C-alpha cells in the first residue's frame, strides 16, 4: 500500500525542517548571517568613501577617475542590494526586534529567499573589489617606478616627463 510519499520526499522534508530550525538559531541562523553581512557592508562603504575622496594629482586624473568610476559602480550595487536588505534590519539586526512573530517570519523568509540574493550580491561586489584592487595596484606600481626614476640623475629632463607625481 502506497501513501504517495517516497523516502526522498521524507528526506527532503527533514532537510527543509532542519534548515528552518537552523535559521531560527541566534548564533548560526539568519540573524547571525545578516549581522555579518551588515559588518561587511559597513567596511565596504568605508572603503568606497575613501576612494570617492581621492584627490586627482596632475597627470594622474585618468587613472584616479577610472578607480572612482569602478567604486561608483560598486556603490550602485551596494545601494540596490542595501534596499533589499534594509527591510530585514529590525528583525535580524543586533539588538533589534520587530516582535517575536515578525522576527521569526523574517528569519525564515531570509533563509528561504534571500540567501541566493546575498550570493549574487557578494559575487558582484567581489568583481568590483577585484577591479579596484587591480587599478590601485597599477597606480601604486606607477608611482613607485616614477619615484625610483626621479631619483636617477637625469641626462635631460624629457626622459622622465611622463612621470607626474
C-alpha positions, 0 to 999 in steps of 0.5 A: 500500500502506497501513501504517495510519499517516497523516502526522498520526499521524507528526506527532503522534508527533514532537510527543509525542517532542519534548515528552518530550525537552523535559521531560527538559531541566534548564533548560526541562523539568519540573524547571525548571517545578516549581522555579518553581512551588515559588518561587511557592508559597513567596511565596504562603504568605508572603503568606497568613501575613501576612494570617492575622496581621492584627490586627482594629482596632475597627470594622474586624473585618468587613472584616479577617475577610472578607480572612482568610476569602478567604486561608483559602480560598486556603490550602485550595487551596494545601494540596490542590494542595501534596499533589499536588505534594509527591510530585514534590519529590525528583525535580524539586526543586533539588538533589534526586534520587530516582535517575536512573530515578525522576527521569526517570519523574517528569519525564515523568509531570509533563509528561504529567499534571500540567501541566493540574493546575498550570493549574487550580491557578494559575487558582484561586489567581489568583481568590483573589489577585484577591479579596484584592487587591480587599478590601485595596484597599477597606480601604486606600481606607477608611482613607485617606478616614477619615484625610483626614476626621479631619483636617477640623475637625469641626462635631460629632463624629457626622459622622465616627463611622463612621470607626474607625481 
